[in-house]
Amino acid sequence: MRTRSRTPDAPPASAATAQDRSSRAATFQPEIQGLRALAVILVVIYHFWPERLSGGYVGVDVFFVISGYLITAHLFKEASTRGAVRLGRFWARRIRRLLPLSLLVLLLTAILTVLIMPSTEWSAARRQIIASTLYVQNWILAEDSVDYSKLDQGATAVQHFWSLSVEEQFYVLWPLLLALVLAVAALVLKGRQELTEPRVRRLFLWTLGLLAAASLVFSVWFTAQDQAQAYFVTPTRIWEFAAGGLLALIMGSRQFTGAWGNLLGWLGLAMVLASAVFYDDQTPFPGWTALLPVLGTVLMILCGGKRQVTGMHWWMSLKPATKLGDWSYAIYLWHWPVVVMAPYVHEGAELFAVQLVLIGGIIVVSALSTEYFEKPLRYAKIILPTGRSLAAAAAGMAVVISTAYWTVEQEEQGASEPELSEDHPCYGFRALENPEECTPPEGDMGLYPSPAEVAQEPQNPVFPDCQADADHDGLFECWLGAEEEDADGTIAVFGDSHATMWLPALDAIAQQEDKQLLVMTRSGCSPRASLSDGDDPCGEANLEILDRVADDDDIGTVVMAASQKHSEFGDPEVEVDLPEGVGDSSTGASMLTPIQYWLDADKDVVVFGETPRMNEERNEDETLPECVDVNRDDLGACHDDLEDTRVGDRWLTQSQEIFAEEQNYHFVGTEDLVCDEDEETCYAVLGGAITYNDNSHLSQGLVRSVTEEIHERMEPALTGGQ
């Protein structure tokens, strides 16, 4: 194996001086553009056809390694010659290179969002456009990934800016860290003139090496703990940039050539492609699995041949590859808004032929915007000085943020107010209850609240601090209803978020009955009496709740509700004599044990049947408010067949038959609150109220409209359980 310099007339690597190596580190390498082309191709294919290239997201990791390689080479060259890093000049160059196109895409996306996208998407889009403009999008997505109320929130047209945010944070923090290291070294050595290239190289290697090791260890650990967050946060990705940076520091632009070098280059390509083909959304990523594409990229930069046809770098240096690499940044920016918005513009956007046309259009727009917008601004003399570059960046960001905010505000304020309120005799459930007076059942006076407002309800609950997070340790209690000094007994509420959604009704009922309402609900935590393997704060809290309710004489009634969808559970930790009907199902026994446990403790147990789950057979990615918003003239398109909404084993509904003989057991059916059981139709809108704020949680307006009905159905439990 031999090494080859990118400078044709340079001496052999073994004889090259340190100055030569530093110079070569900044030498243009055409195969790098080919690698960029490969990276963006993987990402685009993944986003258009995720089922065909399930791991194409690794293209982002290829970009990260390349960025670390080039930026570190540039910073090392400057530090070797000056003993310092000119931060302002460096950031100004990054601004002129990256911000013009990114701000243009964000600006147009802000405008097109309110023109094309459903109003249900506006608020989330505005939030993420602002976050993307400030290059903190990855942290917003990391926060949302662990926010149970946002799990059903669709991807916005700027979600892909998360990787650009990570990269920009690297561009800010890495030079700062190196500048600090150089300043401390100069102070110790009593002068920057002592910072020779070998010393700078050693300083950079130690700094970057320690940083890479710490980041990789953290990435492996945190990915195992919380993959959803780990995917987006910056510390789990720093080592990928560092891998490229270490390559630049150790090798400069020297490369291994010859047969073995070329073979290793092809091996690197195979590693990247293998991860793109065999990885999917279940792969624990980044963590240790990211080593495959990262090391593969390092090999492709370090090794390869230029020999025609057989040389890996020959292919990467071909004109089509380098041109696509030149436009790769623009392609990355433009492609995702097209993926998200195209289905709202053309019904056939998911057809293969149409998608090919869209990709062709993306490439054309990317080429034009690069050549005639990005490059002219990058070299424009008017913003060439550092101060002007920074000022231009601030001004551009202000324009995008104000536009994103203003467009959404204007459109929301411009929406006409319907002649409707929650007090209307045909609002919500009342339209289904009084079919003769309320025709059609969907209502004909508009929608109240608007689809956009309903879609925001998961983020704006009526009682925001009244549900525990899934990983909350120990028992969590929230008190509603009547004041303690005025209360005559307590109603307890047990279950997951599908129990929490009933709180507006249960709080009103508790106040009418002069009772306190003790809420012990937890997001994503099915009510059960079993423990899962490993750490299980949900199961442990549930077992505490069993005794907490049973031992409290003041609690006369307990309400239990849950989602149709849940995991499979093992045998219950508590032994009770369950009635016949559970069979051999450990899951059923686990979920029904709390009912029997509290019946044995002489409590009145109210079990809410599982609510219908909408959109399961059509489009899970589209929420009901979104469907209603885009089908205002044909609301029936969003209704569902009753049978299609029964998607789980529905053990709580089954409990109606299993505990039919128990005197203190009370079942509250919920299907007939949103469905016409004779017509076997579940409504997306009833009396102007959108029935769900996603596809499974009832909207606040609908819940308030059924309060009287729920109260009536619960009455036997409230009068008999003391």
Secondary structure, DSSP 4 states (H G I P E B T S, - for coil): -EEE-SSTTPPPGGG--HHHHHHHHTS--HHHHHHHHHHHHHHHHHHH-TTTSTTGGGHHHHHHHHHHHHHHHHHHHHHHHHSS--HHHHHHHHHHHHHHHHHHHHHHHHHHHHHHS-GGGHHHHHHHHHHHHTT-HHHHHHHHHT-GGGTTPPPPTTTTHHHHHHHHHHHHHHHHHHHHHHHHHHHHHTSGGG--HHHHHHHHHHHHHHHHHHHHHHHHHHHHH-HHHHTT-GGGTHHHHHHHHHHHHHHTT-EEEHHHHHHHHHHHHHHHHHHHHH--TTS-TTGGGGHHHHHHHHHHHHB---STTT-HHHHHTSHHHHHHHHTHHHHHHHHHHHHHHHHHH-TTTTSHHHHHHHHHHHHHHHHHHIIIIIHHHHT-GGG-SHHHHHHHHHHHHHHHHHHHHHHHHHHHHHSPPPS--TTSTTSTHHHHH-TTTS-STT-SS--SS-HHHHHTGGGS-SSTTSSB-TT--S---EEEES-GGG--SEEEEEESHHHHTTHHHHHHHHHHTT-EEEEEEBTT----S---SS--HHHHHHHHHHHHHHH-TTEEEEEEE--S--------SS---PPTT-TT-HHHHHHHHHHHHHHHTT-EEEEEPPPP-TTTTT-TTS-HHHHHHHTTT-GGGG-EEGGGG--S--HHHHHHHHTTT-TTEEEE--HHHHEETTTTEE-SEETTEESBSSSSSBPHHHHHHTHHHHHHHHHHHHHH--
